[in-house]
Amino acid sequence: MAYLKLITALIRMRKNIKRRKPEIQRIQQEKLTKLLLHAYRNSEYYRKSFKKAGIREEDIGKIPLSAYPAVDKEILVSHFDELVTTDDLKQEKIRVFDASHSIKEKKYMGKYHLVHSSGSTGIPRFFVYDEDAWMQMILGIIRGALWDMSILSVLKLIFSHPGILYIAATDGRYGGAMAVADGIDGIHAKQMTLDIKTPLSEWRKKVEAFSPTIIIGYPSAIKILSEELEESAVLSKVSRVITCGEPLNASMRQFLEKTYKCPVINFYGASESLAIGVESEPAEGMYLFDDMNYIEVFEGQMYLTCLYNYTQPLIRYKISDQLQRKNDTLSKCQFARSETPLGRNEDILWFYNSSGNREFLHPLDLEGICVEGLMDYQFKKMNSTHFEMIAEVSRDDEKQRISKEIHLVVEKLLADKQLNNVTFSVRFMGKIFPDSKTGKKKLVLIEGDGEQL
């Protein structure tokens, strides 16, 4: 999107922040009806699914969204080819492309943006955005990142071409990394990416040389960076911190605000919709982008309908994050509000390398391991130089091959982090169950934790 065109579109999208509730609901309902009709007419899966639920084309727009069938990740994987609305998208061909092409080749077939999300089960899922959907999402991210600023302040910031540091996992088709990079390019800002695999010994030198004014990334990684930059002049130059990819709890927010002495914006997105909501003031909660998504919450369970993706419609898609609505009264914006979403917030695995320096493995890096036949897994830190992977597999006779492939992946990860002195082992177990207290499966266990096996 051209520079001035992007700024014009951003100004237009920002107007929705000031709209009254009935106006927002009208916009949302119009987009929802348009999406549902498009899915019915162009997606074989949705047409059959709607008809099975007794929904005819003439019913669309007249019955509540809750009457429509829900979709989950298993349905997405097993019915991908029938669910998408274009014949040139085939899941197996996308898998081949993803496996054989580097992330430098950003677009599939030169026109589709791919987001690869495997999760801890190792089952690859692909979320596909055409150019229009990708640009709408980019605008939503920029709007959220600059949420608490006036339009004059936004324009002043954009025209100053700020230096933006992005610190997260960046070596794959991760939605956040690709979207942030395109958004930074879109506003002609200077940028630097710092992959969490980069050894800590290199962080300070790289960041001081770049001297960012805005930092975006995982809150845990931004905290580690502040510790590496202790007493550095770079800290005082940062004017905005934008967290994403992990939950931001109250204590972490307070730490970042105290350390960086600037506004901390908590952005919420997922592979299914990379622009979902934003939190700038904890007392107000998180504002949900009602002009981009339709979110339902039943007993804490979240169902997402992305209103801007027509290529791969996700209608009532079940999201694993927990969401709790807030009262909409007395809020500055008439978008729906929620408590800060409770997603995965794992422990970081800290070790010492052969030089005696601290180094870490990030759970979101560990979560990307994808090996055929590996059904589920957890990591358990045993001591300062050893951890094990607890693995659940589909077939016992495949254990040797799976173990060998896991070792190749993890050994490379350790080498990238200069942790060649750290050892690990694979332990196979029959079944990994969620934590009995939280109902969620922990990805990282520390020695002494009760194993959920």
N, C-alpha and C positions, 0 to 999 in steps of 0.2 A: 504494500500500500504506500503510495507517495506520501512524503513527509507532511505537506499541508493538508492533504486529504485525510490522513490519520488524525491530525490535530482537530480538524473540523468534525470528524466522526466522534472523537473523544468528547468534545464540547457538547455535541448532541446527546451522547449517552449519559453524560453527567447531569443533564436536565432531569433525568428520571429520579435522581436523588431527592429533588425538591417537590416531586409530584405528590398529590394527595392519594390516600389509600384507594378510593374508587377508581382513579385514573390508572394506578399501577395494576389493580386487579383486572381492569378492562384490557390493558396491554397484554398482560399475562394470559388471559383467557383467549384473546385473539390469536396469539402465537401458539397456544396449546391446540386450539381447534385446527389451525393450519397444519401443524405437525402431525396430528392424529389422522387427518385426511390424507396427507402425503404418505404416511406409513401404510394406511389401509390400501391405497391405490398402487403403491410401488414396492411393498415388502410382502413377499409370499408368506413369511412367518406370521407377521402381524395380521394380515388379512384372515388367515386360517384361525389364529388365536382369538381375534375379535368375534368372528362368526361362531366359534365354539362357545364363546361366552354369551352368545345371543345378541351381539352388537352389530347392527347394520350400518351402512354408510350414512343413511339419513338420521341415525341416532347420534352421530358424532357432533359434539357441541351442545347437545341437549341433556346428556347424562353426566353425572360427576365422574371425575377421573378415578375415584376409588372403585368404580364398577368395572374397570378394565383389569385384565390379568397382569400380574407382576412378572418381572424378568429378573433372573439372577445370573451369576457368573457361569454356572453350569449350562444354562440355556444359551448364553452368549457363545460359548465355545462349541457346543454341539449343533447349534443352528445358525452359525455365523453366515454362511453363504445365502440362506433364505431370508435372514433378518435384514441384511443391507439392502439398499434400494437401487443399486446399480449392478449390472451384470459383469463388470470388469473387476470386481473385487472377489477373490477366492482365498479362503483362509490358508490353504496349503501353499499357494503361490506366495502369499505374504510371508509365511514362515520361511520359505526358501530365500526370499529377498532379505529378510531380517538377519538370517544366519550367514548369508554370503556377501552382504554389502556393508561397508563401514557406515558409521553415523554421519560421515561427511556427505554422503549421498542422502540428503535430507528427505526428499520426497519419493514416494512410491509411484511409479509410472509418470513421474514428473508433475503430479498434481495432487497427491494425497499425503497428508502428514500422518505418520504412524506413531502411536504411543504404545510401547511394549510394557505390559504389566504382568509379572509372573506371580508375585506374592510368595508366601512361604510354602505353598503346596507344589511349586515348580511347574504348574500348568500355565503355559503362556497364553495370555489374552491380548488381543490387539484392539485398540480403539483408533478409529479412522476419522480424520477431519478433512473435509475438502477446504479449498482456499477461503471461501466465504466464512465457513464456521471457524476456521483458524484465526481469521482476522477479527471476528467478533469476540473470540476468546482473548486475543491479545489486548483489545480495547478494555475488556473487563478486568484484566490483570493490571493494566496501567491505571485505570480508574480506582481500583482497590488500593494499589500501592501509594497513591497520592490522595487517599480518601478524605483526610482531614484538612486539606488545603483549599484555599479559595481558587477560583479559576485564574485570577491574575498571578497568584503565586505558582500555580501549575505551569502556566505559560512561561513565566520567568525562569523556572527551574529547567524546563525543556530546552529553552533557547540558550541556556548557559552550558549545555552539553556536559552534564555531570559525569564523574567517573564512578562507575557502578561495579562492585565486586559481587560475584555470585559464588557462594561456597556450599557445595552439596555433591551428590553423585552426578558426574557429568559425562561418563564414558559410555553411555547407552542411550537408547531411545526413550529417555525419561521425559515425561510431559513437562515437568517444571523446568528442567534445564533447557529444553528446546524452546519453550514458550518465552521464558525470560530472555534468552538470547535474541529471539526475533523481536521481542518488545523493545529491548535496548537498541537494537539496530533501527527499529522503527522511529525512535525519537532522536536518532543520531547521537547517542551518548557514547562515551568511551567505556570499554568494558574489559573485565578480566574474570576468568573463571578459575576457581581453585577447587580441584577435585579432592574429596575427602580421602582418597587413596594417597595423595601427596604426603611424603614424610613430613612430620612436624618440624624437623630441622630446617625445612625450606620455607615454611609459612611466613615467618617474619620478614625475611629478605624480600620475598616476592611481593608481599602486601605493602611494605614500606616503599618499594620502588614504584608501585602503582599509585599509592596514596588515595584511596577511594573516598568519595563524599557520601555514597550510599552503599550499604551492605545488605544483600539479600541472601537467605539460605536457611539451613536447618538451625533452630535455636541452639541445639547442643553444640554444633560446629562453630557458631558465632561466639558462644561462650568460651570455647577452647581458644579461638583466635584472640579474644580479649586477654586471656591469660598469657598467650605467647607475646602479645604486644604491650605487656605491662610497662608503664612509664614511657611508652613511645608517643611521639607527637602525633602520630597517625590517628590515635583515638579521638583527639580533640577536633579533628577535621571532619569526622563523620557527622552528617546532619540528619540522617534517617536510617533506621534499621527496619528491615521487612523480613519477618520470619515466615516460613512455610515448610511443608513436608512433614512436620511433627507437631504434636500438641504443644501449646505454649501455656504452661501453668503459671500461677500467680507469682511464685517465688522466682522463677526464671525470668519473667517479665520485669520484676523489680530489679533483679541483678543487671539485666541488660540496660534498663533505663538509668540506673545509677552509674554503670561503667561507661556507657557511651554518651550519657547526658544529652539525649536527643529523643524525639518521638519513636516509639516502637509500634509498628503496624503488624498485626497478625493476619496473614492471608490464608484463606482456606480453599483448597481445590482438590480434585481427585482426577485420576485418569479418565473417568467417565464424563467429567466436566471440569476443565481446569480452572474455571472461575465460578466459585460457589458463594463465597462470602468473605467478609472482612471485619476485624475487630480493632478499633483504635483506642477506645476507652472501655476498660473492663466492666465498669458499672453499667454501661449501655448494652453489653453483650455483643454478640456477633450479628451483623446485618447480613441477611441472605439476599442474594441478587434475584429478586422476584421477576425482573425483566429478562433474565437469562435462563432461569430454571423454575420448575414447579416442584416443591419439596413437600412431601407428606411425612408425618411422624405418627406412628402408632406404637404406644407403650415403649417409647425410646427408639424403636426401629425406624430407620430412615429409608425412604423410597424417593429416588431422584428421577425426574424427567427433564432431560436437557432440551431446551426450547430452540437451540440454534444449530443443532447437528441433524441435517436432513439425510446425509449419506448413510449414517449408522444410527438410526433413531434408538434412543434408550428411553423406554416408556415404563415408568414405575420400576426402575432398576433398584434392586435391594443393595444398599450400601452397608458395609460392616461397621462404620463409625456410629457411635451413639449420639443422639441429638435430643435436646430438651428445649422446647419452646419457651420464650419469655413473653410477658405481657407487652403488647404493642403500644400501650398508652405512654404519654410523656416522653416519647423518643423524638430525636431531632429529624430522623428520616422515617418515612412510612413503609419502608421495606420490612418484611417479617424479621423477627429477631430470635436468637437462640442463645443458650449458654454456650461457652466455648466447647466445640465438639470434642468428644473424648475418643481420640484415635489411639493408635499404638504409641506407647512411650516407653521404650526399652532402655535397659542399662547399656552403657557403652563398655566394651571389653578393653580394659587398659592393661598394657604390658610394658616391659622395659626391653629395649633392643640391646644388641651386643655392645654398644657404646655406653650403656647405662642410662640412656635418655628415655623419657616416657614416650609411648606411642600407643595408638588406639585402633581398634576395628569398629566401624560404625554399623549398627544393626541394619540400617537401610541398605548398606553395601552387602551384608551377609544375606539379606532377604532376596537378593536377585539371583541366587544360585538355581539353575534349571538343568536337571539331569533326568533323562527318560527313566521312568520306573521309580523315581524318588517321590513318594507320596506326601511326606511331611517331615519336618525336622526342627530341632532346637539345638542351640549351642550352650555349652556349659563350661564356664571358666573353672579350672581345677586349681591353678596357682598362677604365679606371676609369669610363667613361661610355658604353660600348657593349657590347652582347652580341648574339649571333645565335641563331636557332632553326634547327636542322638538322632538316628534316622529310622523312618518308617518306610518300607518298600512294598511294592505290589506283589513281587515274587521272590521267594527265598533263593532260587537258583540264579538270580541276577545280582546278588549281593557283591560278588567279587568285581564285576564290571562297574557297578554303581560306585563302589568304594574307590576304585581306580580313577574314575572320572571326577569324583568329589575332590580327591587329593590334587589332581591337576589344577582345578579351579582355585582351591584354597591356597595351595602353594604359590600360585601366581599372585594372589592377593597379599600374602605375607611378604613376598619378594618386593612388590610395589611399595609396601610400607616399611621396607628395610627391617623386617622382623624375622629374618632367617633363623634366628636363635630360638624362636617360638615353635613348639611342636604341637601337633594335634592328632587326634585319633578319631575313628568312626566307630560308633557303637550302635548296633541294630536292635531295635525294640519292636514289639508287636503293634502297639498303638499309642499315640500321643493324644492325651485328653486336655481340654481347657482347664485353667485354674479353677478350683472348686469355689473360690471366693468371688472372683471377678467374672467368671464365665468366658474369659478370653485365654487363648493359648499364648504363653510367653515365648518369644523367640530366643531370648537370652536368659540363662539361669546362671547364678553365681554359686559356687560351692557352699553348701549349707542350705540352699533353697530346697524345698520339697519337690521332687520331680513329679510331673503330671503324666505318669506313664501307666 
